[in-house]
């Protein structure tokens, strides 16, 4: 399975301008209906997975006042209206939930989805969001150490037959019971996301079934994969046990003219067209199907087998085009 190419997508969560007509863009009920239609279409088309961002506030300054649905509440609803696609996060912020509670949440989601839940998790980074919601924002190194302890607890909660006990520097649990257990055995996929090479990738080497990097260029992804391999070697783990994953922004249209129209429509005010395309992971998944196939193959060539598309200008036609011209062809 780790060598098979897989394609998932991020679920529209309300904040991305341009997906809906202007009169509906700030109507939360309309936004949720749109999200439901997208996930049902993706599930029916055979996309491997569906992901939600774990943010309380949009992190682009142009969008900061817009709606954004809470990650796990949205995923619970998605689990109930889909049948095949895996369901996960890109990525859950470890700081926002006690790890024992998070284990319980994921276990319940796995039952609701009949064994389709994944845990995507990272150390957290959005300091303004921490402050706004009253969370302490420790140093990068401390947050990563907390993530390491949290994953130890989460796996114990899922695997131990009766109860789990752990006493660390940052977290402790005593005789903690997690029933029901996840449907998936030994546990749901753990996808660790982040870019830190000395500490974060070491945590991924220890705990992850999949490593994920957000909006990464091929050269950057290649470097992370190499460093992750070194960390695996240092602890005696086979790096082939860890799948490599990337989140890529995607605009797909039949013609260059249509692509350029969407780029202009979505371009952020503080960037030129060229700067915006470069920001979108170098534009490797921006363009006609032929251009996107070329871009994706660059990632496949360095060992990436799991792709999460952050579709811009998303609609049912977009998903059908990607499925027919990319997934079926690659």
C-alpha positions as CSV (number, residue, x, y, z in Angstrom):
1,X,0.0,0.0,0.0
2,X,2.9,2.4,0.8
3,X,4.1,2.2,-2.9
4,X,0.6,2.8,-4.4
5,X,-0.2,6.3,-5.5
6,X,-3.0,7.8,-3.4
7,X,-4.9,11.1,-4.0
8,X,-6.9,13.0,-1.4
9,X,-8.2,16.5,-1.0
10,X,-8.8,19.2,1.6
11,X,-12.5,19.8,2.3
12,X,-13.8,23.3,1.8
13,X,-14.2,24.7,5.3
14,X,-15.8,28.0,4.7
15,X,-13.0,30.5,4.5
16,X,-11.8,30.2,1.0
17,X,-13.2,33.0,-1.2
18,X,-14.2,32.2,-4.7
19,X,-15.7,28.8,-4.2
20,X,-19.2,30.1,-3.9
21,X,-21.2,32.9,-5.5
22,X,-20.6,36.2,-3.6
23,X,-24.1,36.3,-2.1
24,X,-23.5,32.8,-0.5
25,X,-19.8,33.2,0.5
26,X,-20.4,34.3,4.1
27,X,-23.5,32.1,4.6
28,X,-22.3,29.3,6.9
29,X,-25.3,27.1,6.1
30,X,-24.7,27.4,2.3
31,X,-21.0,26.8,2.9
32,X,-21.7,23.6,4.7
33,X,-24.0,22.4,2.0
34,X,-21.2,23.1,-0.5
35,X,-18.8,21.1,1.6
36,X,-21.2,18.2,1.8
37,X,-21.6,18.1,-2.0
38,X,-17.8,18.2,-2.6
39,X,-17.1,15.3,-0.2
40,X,-19.9,13.2,-1.5
41,X,-18.6,13.7,-5.1
42,X,-15.0,13.0,-4.1
43,X,-16.1,9.8,-2.3
44,X,-18.2,8.6,-5.2
45,X,-15.3,9.3,-7.7
46,X,-12.9,7.2,-5.6
47,X,-10.6,9.9,-4.1
48,X,-8.6,8.0,-1.4
49,X,-9.0,10.5,1.4
50,X,-10.6,13.7,2.7
51,X,-8.9,16.1,5.1
52,X,-9.8,19.1,7.2
53,X,-7.5,21.8,8.5
54,X,-7.2,22.1,12.2
55,X,-7.5,25.9,12.6
56,X,-10.0,28.1,14.5
57,X,-9.1,31.2,12.6
58,X,-8.1,31.5,8.9
59,X,-4.4,32.3,8.8
60,X,-4.4,34.6,5.7
61,X,-4.9,38.2,6.6
62,X,-7.4,38.7,3.8
63,X,-9.6,35.9,5.2
64,X,-9.2,36.3,9.0
65,X,-12.8,37.4,9.6
66,X,-14.4,34.6,7.5
67,X,-16.1,31.4,8.7
68,X,-14.0,28.3,9.3
69,X,-15.6,25.0,10.5
70,X,-14.0,23.2,13.4
71,X,-12.0,20.3,12.2
72,X,-13.3,17.3,14.2
73,X,-17.0,18.4,14.2
74,X,-16.8,18.7,10.4
75,X,-15.1,15.3,10.0
76,X,-17.6,13.6,12.2
77,X,-20.3,14.8,9.8
78,X,-18.2,13.8,6.8
79,X,-17.8,10.3,8.2
80,X,-21.6,9.9,8.3
81,X,-22.2,10.9,4.7
82,X,-19.3,9.1,3.0
83,X,-18.6,5.4,2.5
84,X,-15.1,4.8,1.1
85,X,-12.7,7.7,1.5
86,X,-10.3,7.9,4.5
87,X,-10.9,10.9,6.8
88,X,-8.1,12.8,8.4
89,X,-6.5,16.2,9.4
90,X,-3.8,18.3,7.8
91,X,-2.8,18.4,10.5
92,X,-4.2,18.4,14.0
93,X,-2.4,20.8,16.4
94,X,-1.2,18.8,19.3
95,X,-1.4,21.7,21.7
96,X,-5.2,22.2,21.3
97,X,-6.3,18.9,22.9
98,X,-5.1,16.7,25.7
99,X,-3.6,13.6,23.9
100,X,-5.7,11.1,25.9
101,X,-8.8,13.0,24.7
102,X,-7.5,13.1,21.2
103,X,-7.1,9.4,21.2
104,X,-10.7,9.0,22.3
105,X,-11.9,11.4,19.6
106,X,-10.1,9.5,16.9
107,X,-11.2,6.2,18.2
108,X,-14.8,7.3,18.1
109,X,-14.3,8.8,14.6
110,X,-12.9,5.5,13.4
111,X,-16.0,3.7,14.6
112,X,-18.3,6.2,13.0
113,X,-16.5,5.9,9.7
114,X,-16.2,2.0,10.0
115,X,-12.4,2.1,10.0
116,X,-11.6,5.1,7.8
117,X,-10.1,7.6,10.3
118,X,-6.5,8.8,10.2
119,X,-4.6,10.9,12.7
120,X,-2.7,13.7,11.0
121,X,-0.8,15.6,13.7
122,X,1.9,18.3,14.2
123,X,3.4,20.4,16.8
124,X,1.4,23.6,16.0
125,X,2.7,26.9,14.6
126,X,0.0,29.6,14.4
127,X,1.0,31.7,17.4
128,X,-1.7,34.3,16.9
129,X,-4.3,31.6,17.1
130,X,-2.8,30.2,20.3
131,X,-3.0,33.6,21.9
132,X,-6.5,34.4,20.7
133,X,-7.9,31.1,22.2
134,X,-5.9,31.3,25.4
135,X,-3.3,28.6,24.7
136,X,0.3,28.9,25.9
137,X,2.8,29.0,23.0
138,X,6.0,27.2,24.1
139,X,9.2,27.2,22.1
140,X,9.4,25.1,18.9
141,X,11.6,22.5,20.6
142,X,9.2,22.2,23.6
143,X,6.1,21.8,21.3
144,X,7.9,19.0,19.4
145,X,8.8,17.2,22.6
146,X,5.2,17.5,23.7
147,X,4.2,16.0,20.4
148,X,6.5,13.1,21.0
149,X,4.9,12.4,24.4
150,X,1.4,12.8,23.0
151,X,1.9,10.2,20.3
152,X,3.3,7.8,22.9
153,X,0.1,8.2,24.9
154,X,-2.2,8.1,21.9
155,X,-0.8,4.8,20.7
156,X,-1.0,3.3,24.2
157,X,-4.6,4.4,24.5
158,X,-5.4,2.6,21.2
159,X,-3.4,-0.5,21.7
160,X,-3.5,-1.4,25.5
161,X,-6.3,-3.9,26.1
162,X,-7.4,-2.5,29.5
163,X,-6.0,0.9,30.4
164,X,-2.9,3.0,29.7
165,X,-0.5,4.8,32.1
166,X,2.2,7.2,31.2
167,X,4.2,9.8,33.2
168,X,6.3,12.2,31.1
169,X,7.6,15.7,31.5
170,X,4.6,17.3,29.8
171,X,1.7,14.8,30.1
172,X,0.6,12.1,32.4
173,X,-2.3,9.6,32.4
174,X,-3.1,6.9,34.9
175,X,-5.3,3.9,34.1
176,X,-6.9,5.8,31.2
177,X,-9.5,3.7,29.4
178,X,-10.2,4.2,25.7
179,X,-13.3,2.3,24.7
180,X,-14.3,1.8,22.0
181,X,-11.0,0.9,20.5
182,X,-10.4,1.9,16.9
183,X,-11.8,-0.4,14.3
184,X,-8.4,-0.4,12.4
185,X,-5.7,-2.7,13.9
186,X,-3.2,-2.1,15.3
187,X,-4.4,1.5,15.0
188,X,-5.3,4.2,12.5
189,X,-2.6,5.7,10.2
190,X,-0.5,8.3,12.0
191,X,0.6,11.1,9.7
192,X,3.1,13.5,11.2
193,X,3.3,16.8,9.5
194,X,6.0,19.5,9.8
195,X,9.3,20.8,8.5
196,X,11.7,20.7,11.5
197,X,14.7,18.6,10.5
198,X,16.5,18.0,13.8
199,X,13.5,17.3,16.1
200,X,10.2,17.0,14.2
201,X,11.5,14.5,11.6
202,X,13.0,12.5,14.5
203,X,9.4,12.3,16.0
204,X,8.1,11.2,12.6
205,X,10.8,8.5,12.4
206,X,9.7,7.2,15.8
207,X,5.9,7.3,15.4
208,X,4.7,8.0,11.9
209,X,3.2,5.7,9.3
210,X,3.3,8.7,7.0
211,X,5.2,11.9,6.8
212,X,3.6,15.0,5.3
213,X,4.9,18.4,4.2
214,X,2.7,21.4,3.3
215,X,3.1,23.2,-0.1
216,X,6.6,21.7,-0.6
217,X,8.8,22.1,-3.7
218,X,10.3,18.9,-5.0
219,X,13.8,19.7,-3.9
220,X,12.6,20.6,-0.4
221,X,10.6,17.4,-0.2
222,X,13.6,15.4,-1.4
223,X,15.8,16.8,1.4
224,X,13.2,16.0,4.1
225,X,12.8,12.4,2.8
226,X,16.6,12.0,3.0
227,X,16.9,13.4,6.5
228,X,13.9,11.3,7.7
229,X,15.7,8.2,6.3
230,X,18.8,9.1,8.4
231,X,16.7,9.5,11.5
232,X,15.1,6.1,10.8
233,X,18.5,4.5,10.4
234,X,19.7,6.0,13.7
235,X,16.8,4.3,15.7
236,X,16.8,1.1,13.7
237,X,13.6,1.6,11.8
238,X,13.1,0.8,8.1
239,X,12.3,4.1,6.4
240,X,10.2,2.1,3.9
241,X,7.6,1.7,6.7
242,X,6.9,5.5,6.3
243,X,4.9,6.8,3.4
244,X,5.9,10.2,2.0
245,X,3.0,12.8,1.5
246,X,2.7,16.3,0.3
247,X,-0.1,18.9,0.3
248,X,-0.2,20.7,-3.1
249,X,-2.3,23.7,-4.1
250,X,-4.1,22.8,-7.3
251,X,-5.9,24.7,-10.1
252,X,-6.8,22.4,-12.9
253,X,-8.6,23.4,-16.1
254,X,-8.8,22.2,-19.7
255,X,-7.0,25.2,-21.2
256,X,-4.2,27.6,-20.3
257,X,-6.7,30.5,-20.8
258,X,-9.0,29.0,-18.1
259,X,-6.1,28.4,-15.8
260,X,-4.9,32.0,-16.1
261,X,-8.4,33.3,-15.4
262,X,-8.5,31.4,-12.1
263,X,-5.0,32.5,-11.1
264,X,-6.0,36.1,-11.6
265,X,-9.3,35.5,-9.6
266,X,-7.5,33.9,-6.7
267,X,-4.3,35.9,-6.6
268,X,-3.6,37.5,-3.2
269,X,-3.4,41.3,-3.2
270,X,0.2,41.3,-1.8
271,X,1.6,39.2,-4.7
272,X,2.2,39.5,-8.4
273,X,0.9,36.6,-10.6
274,X,4.4,35.2,-10.8
275,X,4.9,35.4,-7.0
276,X,1.5,33.8,-6.4
277,X,2.2,30.9,-8.7
278,X,5.6,30.4,-7.1
279,X,4.0,30.5,-3.6
280,X,1.6,27.7,-4.8
281,X,4.4,25.1,-4.5
282,X,6.1,26.4,-7.6
283,X,2.9,25.8,-9.7
284,X,3.6,22.1,-10.0
285,X,-0.1,21.3,-9.7
286,X,-1.3,24.5,-11.4
287,X,-2.4,24.2,-15.1
288,X,-3.8,21.9,-17.6
289,X,-3.9,18.1,-16.9
290,X,-0.8,17.6,-19.0
291,X,1.2,20.1,-17.0
292,X,-0.1,18.8,-13.7
293,X,0.9,15.2,-14.6
294,X,4.4,16.5,-15.3
295,X,4.5,18.2,-12.0
296,X,3.2,15.3,-9.9
297,X,5.6,12.9,-11.6
298,X,8.5,15.0,-10.2
299,X,7.3,14.2,-6.7
300,X,6.7,10.5,-7.6
301,X,10.3,10.4,-8.8
302,X,11.7,11.3,-5.4
303,X,9.5,8.9,-3.5
304,X,6.2,10.7,-2.8
305,X,3.2,8.3,-3.1
306,X,0.5,10.2,-1.1
307,X,-0.9,13.5,-2.5
308,X,-3.4,15.8,-0.8
309,X,-4.8,18.4,-3.2
310,X,-5.8,21.8,-1.9
311,X,-8.1,22.6,-4.8
312,X,-8.7,26.2,-5.7
313,X,-11.8,27.0,-7.8
314,X,-13.2,23.7,-6.6
315,X,-16.4,22.2,-7.9
316,X,-17.8,18.9,-9.0
317,X,-16.5,19.4,-12.5
318,X,-13.0,20.1,-11.2
319,X,-13.0,16.8,-9.3
320,X,-14.2,14.9,-12.3
321,X,-11.5,16.4,-14.5
322,X,-8.8,15.6,-12.0
323,X,-10.0,12.0,-11.5
324,X,-10.3,11.3,-15.3
325,X,-7.2,13.1,-16.5
326,X,-4.8,12.7,-13.6
327,X,-5.7,9.7,-11.3
328,X,-6.6,7.4,-14.2
329,X,-3.6,8.4,-16.3
330,X,-0.7,8.4,-13.9
